[in-house]
Amino acid sequence: MDKRIYGKVGFRYRQDIERVSSEAVIKAYQYSAANLSDGLNKFYTMDCGIRQMFGSSRMVGTAVTVKVRSGDNLMLHKALELIKPGDVLVVDTQGGYGYAVAGELMVRCMKELGLSGMVVDGTVRDLEECEKIGMPIFARGTVCGAGDKAGPGEINFPIACGGVVVMPGDLVVGDIDGVVVVPKDDVHDVFMAADKKLASERKRHEEISKGIYVRPGIEQNMIKNGFVR
């Protein structure tokens, strides 16, 4: 693995990263974004501004992170040389909502390269054509104006997206409810915690089927937290 850093701070990239295992990616398809958010104790869940741009399949993959200058997408183009099938591009535009960082042509390239999806803390464009391409896209919105290709930017360094720190190689899952990021070193523990929560939900479904509509223990929790009759 080439661990070298090319360039200098603010204008650099890593050629290769340590990705979450392929087994973990396959297993992640068993869970919704909400399931994994529960398994993460509700942390690492992107804010509601990051939303599905159109109806699509569930997005599951490993993060390739990109930081761009507001209104510029040069390093997003460079990232196309570094992605592998099954990756998810996660893009920090540093508040650049006035110019789209990607549109139909770039998304078509991503789809052809086997990208599982893209998450942009910013805006995209050409949604009608992108929906036909079918690759899942999550962003803050759409705008018709395109950005520059001058830089600077960084690829495969820690970024912020949707209020969450994303590290290169982390597991990223997105669906109609939103996007969640599972740190690559924690996937096993998170899957176990999600399974435990799902078992609890199955029990609750059984209770509802029996006519128990108020969750057992609510009264005790009220008393524990100071409720006085």
N, CA, C and O of each residue as an XYZ file, in Angstrom:
916
protein
N       0.846     -1.201      0.000
C       0.000      0.000      0.000
C       0.882      1.253      0.000
O       1.821      1.366      0.789
N       0.570      2.172     -0.882
C       1.303      3.427     -0.969
C       0.764      4.395      0.080
O      -0.322      4.951     -0.087
N       1.524      4.600      1.166
C       1.074      5.460      2.246
C       1.606      6.880      2.128
O       1.414      7.697      3.029
N       2.267      7.169      1.030
C       2.828      8.502      0.860
C       1.748      9.563      0.714
O       0.639      9.291      0.253
N       2.097     10.766      1.115
C       1.233     11.922      0.928
C       1.809     12.737     -0.228
O       2.982     13.110     -0.209
N       0.987     13.008     -1.220
C       1.401     13.782     -2.374
C       0.914     15.215     -2.214
O      -0.273     15.443     -1.981
N       1.810     16.173     -2.334
C       1.459     17.575     -2.181
C       1.744     18.076     -0.787
O       2.494     17.453     -0.035
N       1.146     19.204     -0.438
C       1.354     19.823      0.857
C       0.015     20.201      1.463
O      -1.008     20.209      0.778
N       0.029     20.517      2.760
C      -1.219     20.771      3.471
C      -2.063     21.800      2.711
O      -1.571     22.852      2.302
N      -3.346     21.467      2.534
C      -4.259     22.325      1.803
C      -4.373     21.986      0.332
O      -5.325     22.390     -0.336
N      -3.391     21.236     -0.174
C      -3.416     20.845     -1.586
C      -2.665     19.518     -1.701
O      -1.532     19.476     -2.179
N      -3.309     18.436     -1.258
C      -2.618     17.157     -1.134
C      -3.609     16.003     -1.233
O      -4.825     16.185     -1.159
N      -3.041     14.797     -1.403
C      -3.885     13.600     -1.405
C      -3.074     12.399     -0.964
O      -1.848     12.379     -1.065
N      -3.789     11.400     -0.473
C      -3.222     10.089     -0.194
C      -3.666      9.138     -1.303
O      -4.843      9.096     -1.662
N      -2.733      8.390     -1.830
C      -3.041      7.466     -2.916
C      -3.905      6.309     -2.428
O      -4.902      5.963     -3.061
N      -3.521      5.715     -1.305
C      -4.201      4.535     -0.783
C      -4.619      4.768      0.666
O      -3.992      5.539      1.392
N      -5.682      4.092      1.069
C      -6.173      4.184      2.441
C      -6.525      2.785      2.934
O      -6.700      1.855      2.146
N      -6.623      2.658      4.243
C      -7.082      1.405      4.842
C      -8.604      1.444      4.904
O      -9.187      2.260      5.619
N      -9.230      0.565      4.158
C     -10.682      0.539      4.086
C     -11.269     -0.474      5.055
O     -10.618     -1.460      5.401
N     -12.502     -0.232      5.491
C     -13.233     -1.214      6.279
C     -13.336     -2.486      5.447
O     -13.356     -2.422      4.218
N     -13.401     -3.630      6.099
C     -13.351     -4.905      5.386
C     -14.555     -5.093      4.462
O     -15.635     -4.555      4.709
N     -14.350     -5.861      3.402
C     -15.446     -6.155      2.473
C     -16.552     -6.940      3.163
O     -17.724     -6.799      2.815
N     -16.179     -7.776      4.151
C     -17.183     -8.533      4.910
C     -18.096     -7.588      5.685
O     -19.305     -7.808      5.767
N     -17.509     -6.538      6.251
C     -18.306     -5.566      6.998
C     -19.259     -4.820      6.072
O     -20.403     -4.552      6.439
N     -18.792     -4.486      4.875
C     -19.646     -3.797      3.912
C     -20.833     -4.675      3.535
O     -21.967     -4.199      3.479
N     -20.578     -5.943      3.278
C     -21.661     -6.875      2.921
C     -22.666     -6.996      4.063
O     -23.876     -6.974      3.837
N     -22.160     -7.123      5.287
C     -23.052     -7.264      6.445
C     -23.871     -5.996      6.670
O     -25.011     -6.067      7.130
N     -23.304     -4.847      6.350
C     -23.992     -3.569      6.588
C     -25.285     -3.455      5.793
O     -26.170     -2.688      6.172
N     -25.415     -4.208      4.690
C     -26.650     -4.174      3.912
C     -27.835     -4.731      4.703
O     -28.986     -4.533      4.312
N     -27.565     -5.424      5.809
C     -28.643     -5.965      6.632
C     -29.324     -4.885      7.477
O     -30.398     -5.110      8.035
N     -28.694     -3.718      7.565
C     -29.166     -2.683      8.495
C     -29.593     -1.426      7.751
O     -29.039     -1.089      6.704
N     -30.582     -0.742      8.306
C     -30.920      0.595      7.830
C     -29.977      1.602      8.476
O     -29.252      1.278      9.416
N     -29.997      2.816      7.962
C     -29.206      3.868      8.586
C     -29.642      4.085     10.034
O     -28.811      4.330     10.909
N     -30.951      3.994     10.280
C     -31.467      4.170     11.641
C     -30.982      3.060     12.569
O     -30.642      3.323     13.723
N     -30.948      1.815     12.072
C     -30.431      0.705     12.887
C     -29.010      0.986     13.339
O     -28.678      0.795     14.508
N     -28.167      1.442     12.412
C     -26.768      1.686     12.740
C     -26.613      2.913     13.632
O     -25.722      2.953     14.481
N     -27.471      3.911     13.446
C     -27.455      5.067     14.337
C     -27.755      4.629     15.766
O     -27.130      5.104     16.714
N     -28.727      3.710     15.914
C     -29.021      3.161     17.245
C     -27.796      2.435     17.797
O     -27.467      2.565     18.976
N     -27.123      1.668     16.935
C     -25.943      0.945     17.372
C     -24.784      1.843     17.761
O     -23.882      1.425     18.487
N     -24.810      3.079     17.277
C     -23.772      4.067     17.589
C     -24.199      4.999     18.724
O     -23.595      6.050     18.935
N     -25.248      4.602     19.452
C     -25.797      5.467     20.510
C     -26.177      6.840     19.966
O     -26.089      7.852     20.662
N     -26.606      6.847     18.691
C     -27.122      8.040     18.013
C     -26.037      9.032     17.635
O     -26.348     10.113     17.135
N     -24.769      8.696     17.859
C     -23.665      9.523     17.378
C     -23.369      9.186     15.921
O     -23.903      8.220     15.376
N     -22.515      9.989     15.298
C     -22.048      9.758     13.922
C     -23.201      9.725     12.911
O     -23.114      9.070     11.873
N     -24.271     10.437     13.233
C     -25.432     10.541     12.358
C     -25.467     11.938     11.749
O     -25.535     12.926     12.481
N     -25.422     12.035     10.435
C     -25.400     13.347      9.792
C     -26.706     14.087     10.010
O     -27.764     13.471     10.141
N     -26.629     15.411     10.047
C     -27.812     16.217     10.336
C     -28.825     16.137      9.196
O     -28.525     15.647      8.107
N     -30.025     16.627      9.474
C     -31.148     16.446      8.542
C     -30.991     17.225      7.248
O     -31.750     17.013      6.302
N     -30.009     18.129      7.193
C     -29.778     18.856      5.955
C     -29.180     17.997      4.868
O     -29.302     18.315      3.685
N     -28.534     16.909      5.253
C     -27.975     15.972      4.279
C     -29.066     14.973      3.944
O     -29.387     14.102      4.752
N     -29.629     15.094      2.771
C     -30.803     14.282      2.440
C     -30.670     13.648      1.056
O     -29.896     14.091      0.207
N     -31.450     12.608      0.874
C     -31.482     11.891     -0.392
C     -32.028     12.811     -1.480
O     -33.102     13.393     -1.330
N     -31.278     12.938     -2.579
C     -31.680     13.861     -3.639
C     -32.804     13.307     -4.503
O     -33.554     14.072     -5.108
N     -32.926     11.983     -4.565
C     -34.011     11.330     -5.307
C     -34.097      9.899     -4.814
O     -33.158      9.394     -4.198
N     -35.211      9.244     -5.079
C     -35.373      7.868     -4.646
C     -34.315      6.967     -5.256
O     -34.107      6.981     -6.469
N     -33.652      6.189     -4.427
C     -32.587      5.316     -4.918
C     -32.426      4.144     -3.964
O     -33.056      4.098     -2.907
N     -31.585      3.205     -4.344
C     -31.296      2.075     -3.480
C     -30.481      2.525     -2.270
O     -29.942      3.631     -2.254
N     -30.394      1.671     -1.267
C     -29.578      1.979     -0.093
C     -28.118      2.132     -0.498
O     -27.610      1.358     -1.310
N     -27.456      3.114      0.058
C     -26.047      3.364     -0.220
C     -25.198      2.768      0.899
O     -25.368      3.121      2.066
N     -24.292      1.874      0.546
C     -23.385      1.263      1.510
C     -21.999      1.217      0.889
O     -21.845      0.751     -0.240
N     -20.988      1.692      1.605
C     -19.636      1.638      1.063
C     -18.622      2.255      1.990
O     -18.942      2.679      3.100
N     -17.379      2.299      1.512
C     -16.276      2.838      2.302
C     -15.963      4.261      1.860
O     -16.005      4.580      0.672
N     -15.651      5.106      2.827
C     -15.498      6.529      2.571
C     -14.159      6.863      1.915
O     -13.097      6.492      2.413
N     -14.234      7.567      0.794
C     -13.105      8.310      0.259
C     -13.452      9.776      0.487
O     -14.441     10.270     -0.055
N     -12.658     10.465      1.271
C     -13.007     11.814      1.709
C     -12.353     12.867      0.819
O     -11.209     12.729      0.388
N     -13.127     13.931      0.561
C     -12.644     15.025     -0.281
C     -13.015     16.346      0.367
O     -14.172     16.576      0.720
N     -12.024     17.211      0.521
C     -12.291     18.583      0.981
C     -11.976     19.513     -0.175
O     -10.882     19.465     -0.737
N     -12.941     20.366     -0.535
C     -12.741     21.305     -1.626
C     -12.923     22.729     -1.128
O     -13.550     22.967     -0.096
N     -12.368     23.665     -1.874
C     -12.626     25.071     -1.607
C     -14.047     25.393     -2.012
O     -14.559     24.847     -2.989
N     -14.681     26.270     -1.271
C     -16.051     26.674     -1.598
C     -16.120     27.146     -3.044
O     -15.389     28.053     -3.443
N     -17.002     26.528     -3.829
C     -17.181     26.917     -5.215
C     -16.201     26.272     -6.180
O     -16.092     26.714     -7.324
N     -15.477     25.225     -5.745
C     -14.471     24.600     -6.593
C     -14.593     23.079     -6.489
O     -14.973     22.560     -5.439
N     -14.272     22.363     -7.569
C     -14.365     20.903     -7.513
C     -13.158     20.196     -8.143
O     -13.258     19.034     -8.536
N     -12.029     20.886     -8.239
C     -10.849     20.297     -8.867
C     -10.473     18.964     -8.235
O     -10.237     17.984     -8.943
N     -10.416     18.922     -6.900
C      -9.947     17.706     -6.230
C     -10.985     16.592     -6.263
O     -10.652     15.429     -6.040
N     -12.232     16.935     -6.537
C     -13.239     15.894     -6.737
C     -12.964     15.161     -8.051
O     -13.158     13.949     -8.145
N     -12.513     15.900     -9.059
C     -12.111     15.263    -10.313
C     -10.908     14.348    -10.075
O     -10.870     13.229    -10.586
N      -9.936     14.816     -9.309
C      -8.756     14.008     -9.013
C      -9.152     12.744     -8.261
O      -8.554     11.687     -8.463
N     -10.145     12.845     -7.404
C     -10.577     11.683     -6.610
C     -11.052     10.536     -7.486
O     -11.001      9.378     -7.070
N     -11.516     10.841     -8.700
C     -11.974      9.789     -9.593
C     -10.843      8.822     -9.948
O     -11.103      7.675    -10.310
N      -9.604      9.270     -9.849
C      -8.465      8.404    -10.116
C      -8.145      7.492     -8.926
O      -7.416      6.511     -9.072
N      -8.685      7.813     -7.765
C      -8.291      7.131     -6.532
C      -9.357      6.207     -5.975
O      -9.061      5.390     -5.103
N     -10.597      6.312     -6.456
C     -11.673      5.497     -5.900
C     -11.588      4.064     -6.406
O     -10.994      3.777     -7.446
N     -12.204      3.175     -5.634
C     -12.335      1.770     -6.010
C     -13.815      1.403     -6.000
O     -14.602      2.050     -5.310
N     -14.208      0.373     -6.755
C     -15.613     -0.044     -6.725
C     -16.080     -0.308     -5.294
O     -15.386     -0.957     -4.512
N     -17.258      0.202     -4.966
C     -17.796      0.043     -3.621
C     -17.515      1.204     -2.695
O     -18.013      1.232     -1.569
N     -16.717      2.172     -3.152
C     -16.441      3.350     -2.319
C     -17.625      4.314     -2.334
O     -18.490      4.251     -3.208
N     -17.640      5.206     -1.345
C     -18.574      6.328     -1.300
C     -17.751      7.604     -1.196
O     -16.937      7.739     -0.282
N     -17.946      8.530     -2.105
C     -17.266      9.819     -2.017
C     -18.004     10.699     -1.007
O     -19.208     10.926     -1.132
N     -17.278     11.187     -0.017
C     -17.864     12.068      0.996
C     -17.139     13.407      0.880
O     -15.921     13.482      1.039
N     -17.908     14.468      0.598
C     -17.325     15.734      0.176
C     -17.673     16.854      1.148
O     -18.840     17.083      1.465
N     -16.642     17.543      1.612
C     -16.770     18.725      2.469
C     -16.497     19.953      1.606
O     -15.367     20.158      1.164
N     -17.522     20.773      1.362
C     -17.364     21.960      0.518
C     -17.062     23.217      1.335
O     -16.975     24.312      0.778
N     -16.903     23.066      2.643
C     -16.637     24.203      3.529
C     -17.687     25.304      3.368
O     -17.371     26.491      3.289
N     -18.946     24.866      3.323
C     -20.050     25.822      3.254
C     -20.315     26.361      1.864
O     -20.955     27.402      1.715
N     -19.832     25.665      0.841
C     -20.022     26.155     -0.519
C     -21.342     25.693     -1.106
O     -21.386     24.692     -1.820
N     -22.418     26.408     -0.815
C     -23.740     26.011     -1.266
C     -24.195     26.749     -2.525
O     -25.248     26.432     -3.078
N     -23.419     27.722     -2.978
C     -23.836     28.534     -4.120
C     -23.479     27.942     -5.463
O     -23.993     28.376     -6.494
N     -22.585     26.933     -5.459
C     -22.150     26.314     -6.708
C     -22.145     24.805     -6.543
O     -21.687     24.284     -5.526
N     -22.658     24.106     -7.551
C     -22.700     22.651     -7.505
C     -21.298     22.075     -7.704
O     -20.543     22.551     -8.552
N     -20.952     21.053     -6.924
C     -19.639     20.424     -7.079
C     -19.685     19.247     -8.038
O     -18.636     18.763     -8.464
N     -20.890     18.769     -8.392
C     -21.000     17.634     -9.303
C     -22.325     17.704    -10.041
O     -23.320     18.219     -9.532
N     -22.309     17.165    -11.266
C     -23.513     17.099    -12.077
C     -23.512     15.833    -12.912
O     -22.813     14.871    -12.594
N     -24.288     15.834    -13.970
C     -24.525     14.629    -14.759
C     -23.248     13.956    -15.239
O     -23.091     12.748    -15.062
N     -22.333     14.707    -15.842
C     -21.156     14.090    -16.455
C     -20.258     13.439    -15.413
O     -19.787     12.318    -15.607
N     -20.021     14.140    -14.306
C     -19.176     13.571    -13.271
C     -19.847     12.364    -12.617
O     -19.188     11.365    -12.327
N     -21.149     12.457    -12.386
C     -21.867     11.345    -11.763
C     -21.872     10.130    -12.687
O     -21.797      8.994    -12.218
N     -21.959     10.360    -13.982
C     -21.890      9.227    -14.914
C     -20.532      8.530    -14.799
O     -20.466      7.301    -14.803
N     -19.462      9.300    -14.699
C     -18.127      8.714    -14.518
C     -18.067      7.906    -13.226
O     -17.528      6.800    -13.208
N     -18.619      8.457    -12.143
C     -18.613      7.767    -10.858
C     -19.329      6.430    -10.948
O     -18.853      5.416    -10.438
N     -20.483      6.449    -11.608
C     -21.270      5.219    -11.763
C     -20.482      4.184    -12.561
O     -20.460      3.008    -12.198
N     -19.844      4.608    -13.632
C     -19.071      3.693    -14.463
C     -17.892      3.106    -13.694
O     -17.484      1.975    -13.955
N     -17.342      3.866    -12.750
C     -16.205      3.410    -11.951
C     -16.621      2.519    -10.783
O     -15.767      2.021    -10.050
N     -17.925      2.315    -10.606
C     -18.402      1.416     -9.564
C     -18.618      2.067     -8.215
O     -18.706      1.372     -7.203
N     -18.707      3.398     -8.179
C     -18.938      4.083     -6.910
C     -20.308      3.717     -6.354
O     -21.283      3.637     -7.101
N     -20.382      3.496     -5.040
C     -21.657      3.139     -4.407
C     -22.544      4.344     -4.157
O     -23.753      4.195     -3.980
N     -21.964      5.531     -4.139
C     -22.754      6.721     -3.903
C     -21.876      7.901     -3.557
O     -20.651      7.794     -3.503
N     -22.526      9.035     -3.322
C     -21.818     10.267     -2.986
C     -22.609     11.035     -1.935
O     -23.836     11.114     -1.997
N     -21.890     11.598     -0.975
C     -22.483     12.452      0.051
C     -21.783     13.795     -0.024
O     -20.557     13.858      0.063
N     -22.539     14.867     -0.185
C     -21.967     16.197     -0.354
C     -22.535     17.146      0.691
O     -23.746     17.365      0.747
N     -21.663     17.707      1.516
C     -22.103     18.787      2.401
C     -22.039     20.064      1.581
O     -21.169     20.915      1.770
N     -22.985     20.166      0.669
C     -23.040     21.237     -0.309
C     -24.126     20.919     -1.310
O     -25.125     20.291     -0.960
N     -23.949     21.340     -2.554
C     -24.996     21.197     -3.547
C     -24.506     20.468     -4.797
O     -23.310     20.403     -5.081
N     -25.487     19.916     -5.539
C     -25.229     19.244     -6.810
C     -26.208     19.801     -7.835
O     -27.030     20.659     -7.514
N     -26.118     19.310     -9.075
C     -27.049     19.775    -10.103
C     -27.370     18.643    -11.078
O     -26.885     17.523    -10.918
N     -28.182     18.938    -12.080
C     -28.599     17.978    -13.103
C     -29.330     16.785    -12.480
O     -29.079     15.638    -12.850
N     -30.226     17.055    -11.539
C     -30.854     15.957    -10.802
C     -31.670     15.029    -11.692
O     -31.682     13.820    -11.463
N     -32.342     15.558    -12.689
C     -33.158     14.710    -13.550
C     -32.282     13.667    -14.248
O     -32.637     12.491    -14.316
N     -31.142     14.111    -14.763
C     -30.239     13.193    -15.439
C     -29.553     12.263    -14.440
O     -29.354     11.083    -14.728
N     -29.192     12.785    -13.276
C     -28.537     11.966    -12.250
C     -29.459     10.852    -11.765
O     -29.009      9.739    -11.494
N     -30.740     11.155    -11.658
C     -31.688     10.126    -11.235
C     -31.734      8.992    -12.256
O     -31.854      7.825    -11.882
N     -31.638      9.328    -13.538
C     -31.616      8.288    -14.575
C     -30.367      7.426    -14.446
O     -30.424      6.217    -14.671
N     -29.256      8.024    -14.091
C     -28.013      7.274    -13.904
C     -28.160      6.299    -12.748
O     -27.689      5.163    -12.812
N     -28.824      6.759    -11.685
C     -29.228      5.850    -10.621
C     -28.292      5.730     -9.440
O     -28.624      5.033     -8.481
N     -27.145      6.372     -9.462
C     -26.237      6.287     -8.320
C     -26.779      7.122     -7.158
O     -27.137      8.281     -7.365
N     -26.852      6.569     -5.937
C     -27.370      7.338     -4.806
C     -26.560      8.614     -4.551
O     -25.329      8.589     -4.538
N     -27.263      9.714     -4.352
C     -26.629     10.995     -4.049
C     -27.340     11.617     -2.860
O     -28.567     11.706     -2.832
N     -26.557     12.045     -1.880
C     -27.069     12.757     -0.712
C     -26.363     14.112     -0.667
O     -25.145     14.190     -0.828
N     -27.135     15.178     -0.446
C     -26.560     16.522     -0.429
C     -27.495     17.455      0.327
O     -28.554     17.044      0.803
N     -27.088     18.717      0.429
C     -27.947     19.710      1.081
C     -28.969     20.304      0.122
O     -29.956     20.899      0.554
N     -28.741     20.147     -1.161
C     -29.696     20.693     -2.103
C     -29.125     20.726     -3.500
O     -28.092     20.122     -3.790
N     -29.823     21.451     -4.363
C     -29.401     21.552     -5.761
C     -29.342     23.013     -6.165
O     -30.124     23.838     -5.691
N     -28.412     23.317     -7.042
C     -28.279     24.666     -7.594
C     -27.759     24.508     -9.014
O     -27.016     23.569     -9.298
N     -28.139     25.414     -9.911
C     -27.798     25.203    -11.325
C     -26.387     25.640    -11.680
O     -25.844     25.187    -12.687
N     -25.779     26.507    -10.880
C     -24.457     27.021    -11.214
C     -23.346     26.030    -10.918
O     -23.371     25.345     -9.895
N     -22.359     25.954    -11.826
C     -21.206     25.069    -11.637
C     -20.038     25.838    -11.022
O     -19.964     27.062    -11.132
N     -19.139     25.118    -10.382
C     -18.005     25.738     -9.731
C     -16.767     25.784    -10.611
O     -16.814     25.450    -11.795
N     -15.648     26.207    -10.006
C     -14.366     26.309    -10.691
C     -13.606     24.994    -10.616
O     -14.044     24.049     -9.958
N     -12.471     24.941    -11.290
C     -11.559     23.798    -11.234
C     -10.149     24.329    -11.055
O      -9.294     24.171    -11.927
N      -9.914     24.965     -9.902
C      -8.626     25.597     -9.654
C      -7.976     25.125     -8.355
O      -6.774     25.309     -8.162
N      -8.767     24.514     -7.457
C      -8.226     24.116     -6.173
C      -8.253     25.271     -5.193
O      -8.819     26.323     -5.494
N      -7.652     25.095     -4.025
C      -6.985     23.888     -3.530
C      -7.993     22.840     -3.051
O      -9.194     22.953     -3.300
N      -7.481     21.822     -2.362
C      -8.336     20.773     -1.830
C      -7.499     19.620     -1.308
O      -6.281     19.592     -1.478
N      -8.176     18.663     -0.664
C      -7.487     17.503     -0.102
C      -8.325     16.247     -0.323
O      -9.555     16.297     -0.338
N      -7.634     15.119     -0.496
C      -8.307     13.828     -0.668
C      -7.735     12.837      0.329
O      -6.520     12.711      0.485
N      -8.636     12.138      0.998
C      -8.294     11.083      1.971
C      -7.590     11.619      3.208
O      -6.591     11.073      3.677
N      -8.162     12.726      3.725
C      -7.816     13.251      5.039
C      -9.126     13.441      5.811
O     -10.191     13.468      5.193
N      -9.081     13.571      7.134
C     -10.323     13.745      7.901
C     -11.091     14.985      7.424
O     -10.501     16.030      7.150
N     -12.413     14.844      7.331
C     -13.266     15.964      6.942
C     -14.466     16.034      7.879
O     -14.688     15.142      8.697
N     -15.233     17.113      7.741
C     -16.521     17.240      8.423
C     -17.612     17.226      7.362
O     -17.522     17.940      6.363
N     -18.642     16.413      7.576
C     -19.762     16.340      6.636
C     -21.041     16.106      7.426
O     -21.159     15.107      8.135
N     -21.989     17.008      7.311
C     -23.245     16.860      8.029
C     -23.074     16.851      9.533
O     -23.856     16.221     10.244
N     -22.048     17.551     10.030
C     -21.807     17.606     11.464
C     -21.085     16.403     12.025
O     -21.012     16.241     13.243
N     -20.545     15.551     11.160
C     -19.868     14.332     11.577
C     -18.435     14.334     11.038
O     -18.202     14.694      9.884
N     -17.491     13.936     11.868
C     -16.125     13.732     11.385
C     -16.080     12.419     10.619
O     -16.497     11.380     11.131
N     -15.576     12.468      9.397
C     -15.469     11.273      8.551
C     -13.996     11.025      8.257
O     -13.279     11.917      7.803
N     -13.561      9.800      8.523
C     -12.187      9.411      8.258
C     -12.148      8.556      6.986
O     -13.084      7.799      6.729
N     -11.101      8.662      6.204
C     -10.979      7.792      5.038
C     -11.091      6.323      5.438
O     -10.459      5.891      6.402
N     -11.884      5.563      4.706
C     -12.035      4.142      4.981
C     -13.163      3.780      5.906
O     -13.443      2.595      6.085
N     -13.840      4.776      6.520
C     -14.989      4.492      7.384
C     -16.133      3.886      6.564
O     -16.184      4.024      5.342
N     -17.036      3.220      7.261
C     -18.235      2.667      6.640
C     -19.305      3.752      6.574
O     -19.571      4.422      7.572
N     -19.918      3.927      5.407
C     -20.958      4.939      5.210
C     -22.218      4.256      4.709
O     -22.178      3.494      3.744
N     -23.344      4.534      5.371
C     -24.630      3.954      4.979
C     -25.663      5.079      4.878
O     -25.792      5.897      5.788
N     -26.392      5.108      3.769
C     -27.420      6.117      3.591
C     -28.683      5.527      2.988
O     -28.628      4.645      2.130
N     -29.822      6.027      3.450
C     -31.107      5.637      2.871
C     -32.072      6.796      3.022
O     -31.644      7.923      3.269
N     -33.349      6.549      2.881
C     -34.322      7.638      2.887
C     -34.334      8.416      4.205
O     -34.765      9.568      4.242
N     -33.858      7.785      5.294
C     -33.823      8.462      6.596
C     -32.610      9.357      6.764
O     -32.631     10.252      7.608
N     -31.552      9.149      5.991
C     -30.355      9.953      6.137
C     -29.088      9.126      6.033
O     -29.096      8.011      5.511
N     -27.988      9.692      6.544
C     -26.667      9.079      6.399
C     -26.018      8.905      7.766
O     -26.077      9.792      8.617
N     -25.398      7.746      7.958
C     -24.679      7.451      9.186
C     -23.284      6.969      8.817
O     -23.090      6.322      7.788
N     -22.310      7.293      9.672
C     -20.917      6.911      9.455
C     -20.466      6.030     10.604
O     -20.575      6.417     11.767
N     -19.959      4.843     10.283
C     -19.458      3.926     11.307
C     -17.929      3.923     11.238
O     -17.371      3.482     10.233
N     -17.231      4.405     12.283
C     -15.774      4.357     12.262
C     -15.279      2.942     11.984
O     -15.775      1.979     12.567
N     -14.311      2.821     11.103
C     -13.924      1.494     10.609
C     -13.439      0.563     11.711
O     -13.547     -0.656     11.576
N     -12.905      1.112     12.801
C     -12.419      0.261     13.894
C     -13.536     -0.193     14.824
O     -13.301     -0.999     15.724
N     -14.751      0.316     14.617
C     -15.848      0.033     15.548
C     -16.979     -0.776     14.921
O     -18.008     -0.991     15.561
N     -16.806     -1.227     13.679
C     -17.945     -1.831     12.979
C     -18.490     -3.064     13.704
O     -19.706     -3.240     13.780
N     -17.619     -3.915     14.236
C     -18.094     -5.138     14.893
C     -18.960     -4.789     16.098
O     -20.050     -5.340     16.253
N     -18.495     -3.891     16.945
C     -19.254     -3.505     18.128
C     -20.575     -2.841     17.753
O     -21.591     -3.051     18.416
N     -20.558     -2.045     16.698
C     -21.778     -1.347     16.276
C     -22.807     -2.339     15.738
O     -23.999     -2.206     16.015
N     -22.353     -3.330     14.971
C     -23.276     -4.349     14.478
C     -23.915     -5.105     15.648
O     -25.116     -5.376     15.633
N     -23.119     -5.441     16.651
C     -23.653     -6.151     17.812
C     -24.682     -5.305     18.539
O     -25.733     -5.809     18.938
N     -24.388     -4.018     18.716
C     -25.323     -3.125     19.402
C     -26.606     -2.948     18.587
O     -27.699     -2.885     19.151
N     -26.474     -2.868     17.276
C     -27.656     -2.747     16.414
C     -28.518     -4.000     16.498
O     -29.746     -3.915     16.533
N     -27.872     -5.162     16.531
C     -28.622     -6.415     16.655
C     -29.401     -6.454     17.965
O     -30.543     -6.912     18.000
N     -28.790     -5.977     19.031
C     -29.457     -5.958     20.346
C     -30.682     -5.052     20.310
O     -31.735     -5.396     20.849
N     -30.539     -3.901     19.676
C     -31.665     -2.966     19.579
C     -32.778     -3.551     18.701
O     -33.959     -3.387     19.008
N     -32.413     -4.221     17.631
C     -33.413     -4.836     16.765
C     -34.187     -5.929     17.491
O     -35.389     -6.084     17.276
N     -33.506     -6.690     18.352
C     -34.193     -7.714     19.146
C     -35.196     -7.069     20.086
O     -36.298     -7.582     20.283
N     -34.801     -5.928     20.671
C     -35.713     -5.196     21.556
C     -36.930     -4.688     20.782
O     -38.046     -4.703     21.301
N     -36.718     -4.241     19.552
C     -37.832     -3.754     18.738
C     -38.784     -4.883     18.349
O     -39.998     -4.686     18.300
N     -38.233     -6.062     18.074
C     -39.102     -7.204     17.760
C     -39.993     -7.542     18.948
O     -41.166     -7.873     18.773
N     -39.436     -7.460     20.160
C     -40.218     -7.704     21.368
C     -41.326     -6.659     21.505
O     -42.450     -6.977     21.895
N     -40.991     -5.409     21.177
C     -41.976     -4.332     21.284
C     -43.103     -4.527     20.265
O     -44.262     -4.239     20.562
N     -42.771     -5.007     19.083
C     -43.803     -5.296     18.082
C     -44.786     -6.346     18.616
O     -45.995     -6.246     18.405
N     -44.253     -7.341     19.303
C     -45.104     -8.380     19.887
C     -46.039     -7.780     20.935
O     -47.213     -8.143     21.010
N     -45.508     -6.857     21.744
C     -46.332     -6.210     22.766
C     -47.461     -5.405     22.127
O     -48.602     -5.452     22.586
N     -47.137     -4.666     21.066
C     -48.155     -3.861     20.383
C     -49.246     -4.763     19.805
O     -50.429     -4.425     19.854
N     -48.839     -5.920     19.255
C     -49.808     -6.869     18.701
C     -50.761     -7.382     19.776
O     -51.890     -7.771     19.477
N     -50.303     -7.382     21.027
C     -51.126     -7.833     22.146
C     -51.920     -6.695     22.771
O     -52.611     -6.903     23.769
N     -51.834     -5.487     22.199
C     -52.591     -4.350     22.706
C     -51.874     -3.542     23.762
O     -52.495     -2.700     24.411
N     -50.587     -3.769     23.956
C     -49.807     -2.986     24.931
C     -49.213     -1.802     24.183
O     -48.134     -1.910     23.601
N     -49.917     -0.670     24.196
C     -49.516      0.467     23.369
C     -48.576      1.427     24.087
O     -47.787      2.111     23.435
N     -48.642      1.491     25.392
C     -47.706      2.313     26.162
C     -46.544      1.427     26.565
O     -46.732      0.384     27.191
N     -45.359      1.841     26.208
C     -44.184      1.016     26.459
C     -44.042      0.709     27.953
O     -44.102      1.629     28.769
N     -43.858     -0.545     28.325
C     -43.653     -0.893     29.738
C     -42.436     -0.168     30.295
O     -41.408     -0.046     29.629
N     -42.571      0.309     31.526
C     -41.458      0.989     32.181
C     -41.516      2.494     32.111
O     -40.713      3.167     32.758
N     -42.462      3.059     31.328
C     -42.544      4.506     31.190
C     -42.856      5.164     32.535
O     -42.250      6.174     32.894
N     -43.817      4.577     33.285
C     -44.180      5.145     34.593
C     -42.983      5.136     35.537
O     -42.726      6.114     36.240
N     -42.253      4.018     35.546
C     -41.080      3.921     36.419
C     -40.016      4.951     36.036
O     -39.369      5.530     36.908
N     -39.836      5.178     34.741
C     -38.865      6.184     34.300
C     -39.272      7.583     34.732
O     -38.424      8.397     35.097
N     -40.569      7.863     34.691
C     -41.054      9.169     35.130
C     -40.747      9.388     36.604
O     -40.277     10.454     37.001
N     -41.023      8.354     37.419
C     -40.759      8.462     38.852
C     -39.265      8.604     39.120
O     -38.849      9.400     39.961
N     -38.460      7.823     38.395
C     -37.007      7.890     38.542
C     -36.474      9.272     38.235
O     -35.495      9.712     38.837
N     -37.116      9.964     37.296
C     -36.628     11.276     36.870
C     -37.363     12.436     37.543
O     -37.282     13.574     37.080
N     -38.082     12.151     38.641
C     -38.608     13.247     39.445
C     -40.091     13.452     39.407
O     -40.582     14.381     40.048
N     -40.851     12.624     38.681
C     -42.294     12.801     38.638
C     -42.895     12.481     40.001
O     -42.563     11.465     40.612
N     -43.775     13.348     40.467
C     -44.457     13.144     41.745
C     -45.958     13.149     41.486
O     -46.486     14.047     40.831
N     -46.633     12.135     42.009
C     -48.083     12.045     41.805
C     -48.795     13.148     42.606
O     -50.022     13.243     42.568
